[in-house]
Amino acid sequence: MLEEWLHAHVERNSSRPLQHQLYRALRDAIVQRRLTAHQRLPSTRELSMQLSVARNTVTAAYEQLISEGYLYSRHGAGCFVSDAIAETMVESPPQRHKKTQRNTTAAPSKRAQSALAMAERLSPRRSAGAFVPATPDLRHFALNDWQRLVRQHERQAPWQWLDYARGAGLDVLKQSIAQHVHVARAVNCAPEQVIITASTQQSFDLCFRLLADAGDLLALEDPGYTGTHSAALACDLRCAPIPVDDEGLQVGAIPPATRLVYVTPSHQYPLGVVMSLARRQALLQRAQRDQFYILEDDYDSELRFSGRPLASLQGLDENDRVFYLGTFSKVFFPALRLAYVIVPPAWANSFTQLHDRFYSHGQLAVQSALAEFISSGKLASHIRRLRETYRERNDYLRELLTPLIAQGWTLLGGDAGLHFSVLAPQKIDDVGIAERAAKQHITLRPLSPLYWTRKKRYGFMLGYAAADKRELKHGVGILLALLQE
Ligand SMILES: Cc1ncc(COP(=O)(O)O)c(C=O)c1O
């Protein structure tokens, strides 16, 4: 009987290996109780002859079944069906995929609902082309070189790297980051102050949990980055939107009893404004007077093309009020998932301990490869190359937009980063236009949904880093045509 079953289930002409087919057929026979507990199976020699397959094939299938507990062997007597399996296992019913049901019992928490509603306000995101915002040029990233370096570090990995990693990041990476931000952004810190995270989003989460309690007030830029708002809602913080003008966040509008202030002073998201020195000093003084902390998100300002680069707020801070947030998503690639928070010295211990407690971390070979990439000067050359490419694309896009500027549109924040913004001279349906552009495969991020209060401005963020000249030209053609409609 077993022989017939196996003949029916082992197909010589199938692309699936014979050994696997034989294993599956025997396993099914045991699970479906076609074979009884302690029943002896034919010897490997007999079965290989019955089925006309190599004896090794049968031996390998038997060995797998023994290792999984379906069979046991008795020296000199052969292989037998295990009783535990034959008596207790029942065949699991074939998987039926349930249709995804909407609006049923899957009701997210209120704070999750707010974050989901915010995500819905954003247009769908593509990975390249005009005018994908906040995305580097992934298509020309030197992936082979990077992969080679990671493999080299993987080969040298000590066994300890397999454990839960402690200490909020590899020391060598902390050292390289501390040196890099000192040179590139005038940030002053010791390596112990660098806390490695998986993303800015995780940096927010860590800062919010450590520096604030539920109900505490977070002042943030209006318009601003929705990622901050979502993370704040998830930690039950209250948010106070503060207007941004052409000198940056209006410090005078920060409410009393604010616990944290979030700013993007070097390239305001989304408008691109650089916070003036006077505002920076006012913000630092206010932080010291009112005892709040500043989260400085410096997400893309290593990529500055023109204008005088202002030192980071952290570099100006003499009272340890600033937490500096950096990421490799813009100068490297987002899937790397490595970012960092530089905390004041007094906070280094608690941040490290809570980082270990909440997330721990891993991928130490990647961290170690990145450390080498930075300390060998390769990151600095990579950034120099990017700067050249993005500067050209930035110039080209400005040129293409001349007709728009002639119609009274304002271009903002074109001196740095991966995007700039264009503000319409009057109210327009920027959301509707972005939806129509998406149908033509053009990503336009409308500005009005990034305002929290009613005093909205209208226009678009235009990313140029992830698009070549042909794509930019095509995109501007579509944008101008949509604005004419
Ligand atoms: C303002 C701002 N901060 C930070 C980030 C980077 O986030 P992450 O490190 O989570 O990729 C982005 C990405 O778009 C951003 O726009």
The ligand as an SDF file (V2000), in Angstrom:
LIG
                    3D

 16 16  0  0  0  0  0  0  0  0999 V2000
   12.2570   66.4820    8.5760 C   0  0  0  0  0  0  0  0  0  0  0  0
   12.7660   65.0930    8.4790 C   0  0  0  0  0  0  0  0  0  0  0  0
   13.4770   64.5970    9.4780 N   0  0  0  0  0  0  0  0  0  0  0  0
   13.9830   63.3510    9.4180 C   0  0  0  0  0  0  0  0  0  0  0  0
   13.7690   62.5450    8.3380 C   0  0  0  0  0  0  0  0  0  0  0  0
   14.4410   61.2040    8.2670 C   0  0  0  0  0  0  0  0  0  0  0  0
   13.8090   60.2600    8.8970 O   0  0  0  0  0  0  0  0  0  0  0  0
   14.3960   58.7730    9.0900 P   0  0  0  0  0  0  0  0  0  0  0  0
   15.7390   58.8790    9.7460 O   0  0  0  0  0  0  0  0  0  0  0  0
   13.3560   58.2270    9.9820 O   0  0  0  0  0  0  0  0  0  0  0  0
   14.4800   58.1570    7.7390 O   0  0  0  0  0  0  0  0  0  0  0  0
   12.9870   63.0070    7.2870 C   0  0  0  0  0  0  0  0  0  0  0  0
   12.6750   62.1320    6.1490 C   0  0  0  0  0  0  0  0  0  0  0  0
   11.9680   62.4220    5.2580 O   0  0  0  0  0  0  0  0  0  0  0  0
   12.5090   64.3200    7.3470 C   0  0  0  0  0  0  0  0  0  0  0  0
   11.8030   64.8120    6.3270 O   0  0  0  0  0  0  0  0  0  0  0  0
  1  2  1  0
  2  3  1  0
  2 15  2  0
  3  4  2  0
  4  5  1  0
  5  6  1  0
  5 12  2  0
  6  7  1  0
  7  8  1  0
  8  9  2  0
  8 10  1  0
  8 11  1  0
 12 13  1  0
 12 15  1  0
 13 14  2  0
 15 16  1  0
M  END
$$$$
